[in-house]
Amino acid sequence: MRFRHRAAAGLATLLLPLAGMVGLATPAQAAASATATYAKTQDWGSGFEGKWTVKNTGTTTLSSWTVEWDFPSGTSVTSSWDADVTSSGTHWTAKNKSWNGTLAPGASVSFGFNGTGSGSPAKCKLNGGSCDGGTTEPGDSAPSAPGTPAASDITHTSVKLSWSAATDDKGVKNYDVLRDGGKVATVTGTSYTDTGLTAGTDYSYSVQARDTADQTGPVSGARAVRTTGGTTEPPTGDKVNLGYFVEWGVYGRNYHVKNLVTSGSASKITHINYAFGNVKNGQCTVDDTYAAYDKAYTADQSVSGTADTWDQPLRGNFNQLRQLKAKYPHIKVLYSFGGWTYSGGFGQAAQNAAAFAKSCKAVVEDPRWADVFDGIDIDWEYPNACGLTCDTSGPAAFRNLMSALRTEFGPKYLVTAAITADGSSGGKIDAADYGGAAQYLDWYNVMTYDYFGAFDKDGPTAPHSPLTSYPGIPQAGFNSADAIAKLKAKGVPSAKLLLGIGFYGRGWTGVTQSAPGGSATGAAPGTYEAGIEDYKVLKNSCPVTGTIAGTAYAHCGSNWWSYDTPSTIAGKMTWARNQGLGGAFFWEFSGDTGNGELVKAIDRGLRQ
């Protein structure tokens, strides 16, 4: 499958004046029989993704195509791909690229765009004629959009849809029912039961009205539906797709366990690392007890749709994770301890590894939430090396700690670790016995990100998550390929290595050079921290201008950012599969878009 970066592709074409366009099709082309149909393929609240499909329904070859439509005020295209899109006020025009304009009889081509606003296209024209293959009758308006369909009677294999009627000046003839953007039925009423579906599968439905002149109106809003039942096998088969859920995200980020459901991410992941438990006095401990097991959720905030009560024994994130696992039984949850801030406690823990392991199991198996966690993850940054603080436990300390954890937790629990991705000679991978410890672990989360950033305020600018090395990289060994190769050389099996993906970018300001390697004056502004910004923000605020070493970068104004996109993730997942890796993991859920586009990109990439 081919993936594109949708926040940047075609952006330059949006800036071209309408007068700079090639003229519309000739009358002969306009008379050719062709159709153009529209579908809203994704909607994440603050924006949406639209797709047009042009089909040659005639008997002669179509040499070019131009689609025109109107958006209501407040709705606009922000980026596009596979067509040159321009606007004049609220009127939008899309013309074929040089390579996709010719359509043989029966052939079709699609182009897409990202947009803002809630409106739908109206007054569609294809090569000057009707988008339904005929001419547009003067004075005959297209029908309005029907209401967003409601879903009921959902079973393993079917769903009943109903919607409010569209209006038209000369009458509505019928409705096209669209499933995932493709037409599955045409009905005369305002309801339809779709059958033959797959159990435990996500679908998206919308409806489009057709008038007596066969003009189609705008597509309705989309309704997400998940059929009941389904397999409990992980969505990616034998590959791991793991995401970190951060405990503190329920505050300023306003990100909760239910967001995994509404974004569609829950059906695509296999594991969750709940971050972070603390390490104090050589023992594992819950960090924020309010967020973890006391915060009360209302019915609309809750995964189950049931409000917490004041006297129930478990609330907070742990109870929400319990509800998530009931809804998505394939998901396994691990309790992650440490992280950048809390790794200072591991040195003391390593002095009595057996006691540390026993304390960790007591937290994981607390009777209040013993059914929530399926294992433990250790995020020690970094054994026998420096992170926020420096550790001098020695090269064997990490292996000994992992051995004690496996002995304590036994074979029924998952035991994993997030580890450095420093592939340089004599670097952090060389500081600890990761090869010897691998026998005790189910896998390593290799943190193949944060290689470069505005912690070096003067630059040079460099992508923070390069897949491979490249000419001019500031530090040899600071890339995913070198890190994975070094771990393999130390005896770690490929299947026990997960490739790390950051759902955020790192950036500098005071940058004049677009290509990597430029100088800077400091960290670019970020929502929560200077020099760091979520993907969901960057994809619109600073769209990608180039790629290098398997990842993307963006130069906008005086700011320079690097971050991964659905397109670069697709490439990284292909590389991970070819390397025989066990899958991928990411930091962290709240950096993704409201419709989980990065989670879904990892899922697609691992399944190919």
N, C-alpha and C positions, 0 to 999 in steps of 0.2 A: 504494500500500500504506500502511496505517496503522500507526504505531509508537507505543508507549507507554513511559513510564519505569516499569520494572517493579520498581525497588527501593523506590518510594514509593507507587505507586497502590494505594489500598485499605488503606494502613497503619493509618489511623485506625480502620477497621472492626475490625481485629484487637484493638483495645483495649476494644471494647464487651463488656459482660458478656453471657453467653448468655441471661440472663433478659430482656435488653432486646430480643431478637429478636421479630419477628412469628411467630405460631404456625405449625406445619407445615400442609401442605396439607389441605384437607377430604377426607373419604372419597371424594367423587365425583372429586376430582382424583387421589387416590391410585390409583383404579381405572383412570384413563386409561392408555392404552398409550404408554409412552415408555421410552427407554433413556438411560443415562449411561455413557460410556466414557472411560477415562483413558489418557493417554500421557505419558511423560517425554520432553519435547522437547529438553532440553539437560541436560548433566551436566558440571560443571567441577571436580569433585573435592571442593571445600569446600561445594558446594551444587548445586542443580539447578533446572530449570524444569519445572513440570507443567502439563498442560492437560486439562480435562474438556470433553466435548462432550455436550450434552443434545439428543436428537432425539425429536420427536413422531412415533411410529410408528402412531398411531391414526387415527381418522376424525373426531374432534372437536378443537376448538381447546383448547390447554392455556393456562390463564390465569396460571399461576405455576409455579415449580419450586424445589425445595430438594434439594440433594444432600448426603448425609452419608457419612462414612467414618471409619475409625480409622487412625491412624498408630502404628507401634511407638514405644516410648519412645526419645527421642533424635532423632526426625524431626519437623519442624514446619514450618508455613507462616510465612514472614517478611514477605511482602507479596503482594498480589493485585490483580487487575484484572478488571473486568466482572462482578463478583459481590461480595456482602457476606459475608466469611468470618469466622467466629468459632470459638472452641474451648472445650471443657470437658474439661480433662485431655488425654487422647490422642484424644478424639473431636472431629471437625471438621465444621462445617456451613457450606454455601455457599448463599445465597439470591439469587435474581435481583435485578438492579437494577430501578428503576421503568420503564426503557425497553426491557428485553429479556426480560421475563417471559412475554409472550404468544407462543405458538408455534402456527402453523397446522399442520394435518396435513402431514407430510413435511418440515417446517422443522426446522432445528437451530440451536443457538447454542453458542458456546464461551466459557469463562472460564479464566483461568490464574493461576498463582502462582509465586513463587520460594520455595524451601524449603532447609532445612539437614538434614543426616543422609542416611542411605542407604536408609531404609525405603520401602516401597510401600504404597498404600492397601489396606485390607481392609474387609469387611463394609459394602460400598456399599449405600446406600438412596437411591432417588429418590422424593420425595413419599411417603415411608413404605413404599414397596414395593420390589421387586427392581429393581436397575439394568438388568436384562435384560428388563424389561417385564412381569414377572409378580410374584407374591408370593414372599417369602422363606420357604422351608420351615423350620419350627422344627427345630433340631437338625442341619440340613444346612449344614456349613461350606463356604465358598468354597475353591477350590483354592489351593495355595501358588504363589509365583512360580516360573516355570521358571528354569533357569540362563541367564546372559547368553549369547546366541548367539555361536558361533565362526564365522568366515568363512574360506572356502577356495575354490579354483578360481575366483579372480576374473579375469574377462576384460573386454573392452571393453563388453560388454552383459549380463553375468550374474554372479551370485555364489551359491555354495552356503552355506547356513546350517545349523548344527546346534546343539542345546542339550540340556542335561540335563533329564530329565522333572520335571514338577511332581507333587505328591502331593495326594490328596483323600480324605476319609473315605468317600466313596461312589463314587469312581472318576473319572478324567479322561476326558472324551469326545473332545476335540480341542484344537487350539491355533490362535489367531489370530496371524498374522505381520503385524507392523506395520512399515511403511516410512515414516520421517519422521512418525510418529505416526498414520498412516492405515492401515487394514487392507487388505492386498493379497492375502491368502490365508487359508484355514482348512484345516488338515491334521490327520490323525489320528496321524501319526508325529512324530518329534523332529528332522526335517530338512526343508529346503525349498530349491529352487533358484529364485531370482528372475531372470527374464529380461526382455528388452526394455528394458534400462537404457541410459543415455547414456554414451558414453565420456568418461573424464576428469572424472567428476562425483562429488561427495560425497553419500553416503546414510547414514542412521542406521536400524538395525534393532533391534527388540525383539520379545518374544513374550509372549502372555498365554494362560493355560490356561482351559478351560471344562469344567465338570463335567457329570454326567448330568442335572442339573436346570437346565442352561444358565446357571449362575452363573459369572461370570468372576472370576478371582483377580487379584492385583496384577500389574502389568507387570514383566517382567524388566529387568535392566540393559540399557543401549543399547550396540550395537556399531557403531562408525563404519567405513564402507567407502568407498573411492574406486576407481572402476572404472579400468581401464588405458586408455591411449591418450588421445584427445581432442585438441582444437585447441590450438595454441600462441598463439592470439589472446588478448589480455588479457581478463580476466573482465569488465571494465567497457566493453568495446568500444573506442571511441576516447577514452575518458576515463582519466586517470591516477589511480591509487590508490596513493600512495607512503607508505611508513613509514620512520622513522629507527630503525636498529638501533644501539644505543650499545655501544661497545667495552668499556666498564667494567661493563656489565650482567652479565658472566659471573662477577663476584665477589659482592658483597653481595646483589645482586638475584637471583643464580642463574638468570639468563635467558640461554638459549643459542639458537643458530640452530634447533635441533630443536624448540623451543617454537613456532616458526612453523608447523611441521607438525602437532604435537599439538593446537594450538588451532584448527586449520582456517583460519588466516589466510593461509597460503601460497597457497591456491587462489583467494583473493579479491583479493590485491594485484597490482599491475603492476610496481612498482619498489621498491627498497630503497636508502636512503642509509646507507652505513656511516660512523658518526661516532665520533670525528673524527681526521683526520690533523692534524698540527701544522704551523705555519708558522714556521720558524726561519732566521735569517740570509738572509731573502729567498727561501727555498726550501721546497717541500713535503717533508715527511718523515713516516714512520710514527711514531706516538706510542708505544703500548704494544706492543712487538714480541712479548712473550710471549703476550698475548691474541690478537694479530693472526695470528701464524703459527707459534707454538711450543707452545702449550698442547695436551697430549695428551688425546684423548677416548676413553672406553671404548666398547664396542659399543652398550650401551644408551643412551649419551649422544649417539651419532652419528646424523646424518640417514640415512646409508646402512646403519646397523646393523653396521658394520665398525669394529673398534678401530684406533686409530692405532698405528703401530710406532715404535720409537725412532729408526730410521734413515730414515724416509720424508722426502722433501724438503720437504713442506708439511703443517703441522698447523694447529691453532688455528681462529679464526673464518674465515679465508680459505678453508681447506680445507672447512669446513662449508658455507660459501656456495657453493663449487664443487659440493658434493654436492646442495645445495638446487636449484641451477639445473639439474642433471641430472634431478632428480625433477620440477621444475616449469619447463620450458623457456621459458615465457612471461615469467618474471621477469628484469628487468634490474637490475644492481647498479651504483651510483655510489659513488665514494669521496668523502666530504665532508670538506673541510678548513676549519679555523677554529673557529667556534662562539664562544660568549661568552668562554671562557677563553683561546683561542688566536688571537683576532682581532688582538691587538697586533702580530703580525708582518706584517700586510698592508701597513702603511705603507711598510716597507722593500721589500717585494716589488713594490709599485707603482712604485718608482724604477727598476726594470729589469724591466718586465713580461715581456719576451721570455725572459729567463733564468729567471724564476719559472715561466713556462708550461712551459719545457723540463724543469725539475726535477720538475714535477708529472707530466708524461707519463712520465718515467723511473720514478717510483714506481708509477704505474698499470700500466705495461707491464713491470714487473719479471718476468723469465722464470719465476720461481717461481709467479706467480699471474696471468700475463698474460690468461688466459682467464676470470678471475673478474669483472673490472670492465668495464662498458660505457660508462663516462663519468666525469665529475668534477662535483662540486657545490662551490661556494664559498659559505661562510657567514661573510661579513664583517660584524661587528657593531661599528661601523657606518662606512662610508666617509664621510669629511669630517664626522663627527659623533662623539658620545660614547656608548660602551658601558661595558665594564669600564675601558677607557682611552679617551682622546680622540684622534681622528685629524684631521690637518690636511693631508691629501694634496691637497685641492682637489676641486671638483665633477667634473672630468674623469677622475680617477684610476680610478674603478670601470669606466667605459666602456673606458678604455685596457687595463685588466687583462683584461676579458672579450674584447676584440678579440684580444689576444695569445694567450689560451687557445684561441679558435676557430681561429686561424691554426695553432697548434701541433698541436692535436688533430684538425683536419680534420673533414669531414662525417660520418665513420663513427661517431664518438663523440658521446655526449650531453654537453652543457655546460649546466649550470644554476646557479642561485644562490638561496640563501635570503636574503630581504631584509626590511627593516623594514616594518611596517604602520602607521606613524605618519601618519595622514591629516590632521593639523592644519596650519593655515596656517603656513608657514615651518618646518615640522617636518622630520623626518629624510628623508622622501621627497623633499623639496625640496632637500636638501643634496647630492645626487649625481645624475648624469645617467642615471637608470634608463630613461628613454625611449630615449636614444641607444644604450644598451648592449643593449637588447632584441633588436636585429637579430642579435646574435652568440649568443644563447641559445636553447635549446629551450623553457625555461619558467622562471618565477620561483616559488619557494615563498614566498608572502607570509605572514609570521608573525603571523597575526591572532589573537594571544593574548598574555597577559602585559600587557594594557593597565593593569590595576589589581591591587593586591595589598598584602600586609602590609609591603612595603618602605615604604609609608606607614602606619606602625604605628597611628596614631590614626584611620584611615579617611579619608573615609567608605567604608563597604562598597560594593562595586560588582563586577559580574561581570567576570572577567578576559578573557572572550572574547565581548563583545557583537557580534551580527551587525549591528545597526543602532544608531543613537542613540536616546535616550529622555529624557524630562523628568527633569532632575536629574543627568544623567551628569556626572561630575566634570571631564572634559576634552573639549572639542569636538574632533571628528576622530579620537577614539580608539575606532574601531569598524570592523568589516570593510567595510561598505558604503562608507564615506567613503574608506578606503584604496584599495579597488578602483577606485572612481570617479576618484580622483586619478591613479592609474597609467594608467588608460585615457586620461584627459585629456592625459597626457604622451606618448601615442602607443604605449603597450604594447598589443598585440592581446589581446583577451579570452582567446583560446585559449592564450596563453602565461602565464596567471595561474592558479595553484592556490590554493585556499582552505585555510588552516591550521586544524587541529583539535588541541587539547591533550587528551591522554589522562590528565589530572590536574586537580586543582582547586587554587585559591588561597584561603586563608582567614585570618580574624582570630579573636581571642578577646576576651573582655570585651565582648561585643555583646549588647544587650538587645532591639534592634529586629529584627524578622523581615524586613521589607522592605529593599531596598537603600537606602543613604544613612545608615545608622546609624554611631555612633561606636564605637571599639574601643580596646583597651589594648595590643595587640601581635599577634604572629603566633600562629595556632592551632598546636598541636603536630602535627608530621608525622613519618612513619617515618624519613625520611632527612634532612629539612630542615624547620625550622619554617616554617609558612605554605604548605607544598606537600604534597599527598598524592595518591596514585594513585587513579584512578577505581575500580579494583577494590576498594579499601578504602572509599572514601567512599560508594559505592552502598549499602553495608550499615551503616556506622558513622554516617553523617549523611545519611539519605535526603532527596531533594528536597522542598522545601516550596513552591516557586513558580518561575515563569519570568518572564523579562524580556528584551526585546531579542533574542529568538531563542535564548537560552541559559537555564540553570537555576541556581537557588541553593538553599541549604539552611541552616536555622537549627536547631541542636540544642544544648540547654543554653546555654552562653555562647559557643559557636563559630558562626561564619558562613562558609560555603564557597560557591564558585561552580564549576560544572563542566558539561561537556556529557554528554549521555546519548544512548542510541539514538534517543529521540524528538526531541531538539533537533538531533541530527546529521541526521535525516531532513529536518527543515525547512531546515537549512543547505545540504544537497545539492540540494534543490529550488531554492533561491535561486541556487546556483552554476550549475545547469543553465540556469535562466532568464536568467542573465547571460552565458551562452555561455562560461563558464570552461573551462579545459582539464581540470579535475578537482579533486582534493583531496590533501592530504598531512597527516601527523600526527606528533606528537612524544609519546611514542615507544612501541614495541611493548609493553614490559614493564608499562606502566600499565594495560593492558587486562585483562579477565578471562581465566581459563584457557581459555575456549571462544571467545575473540576476538569478543565481542559488538559492540564498537565498530568493529572492522575490517569486520565483516559489515554493520553499519549503513551505513557509508560505501559499501560495494560495492552494497548494495541501492538506496541513494539515487541513486547515479550511473547505475545501469542503468535506472531508471524512465523 
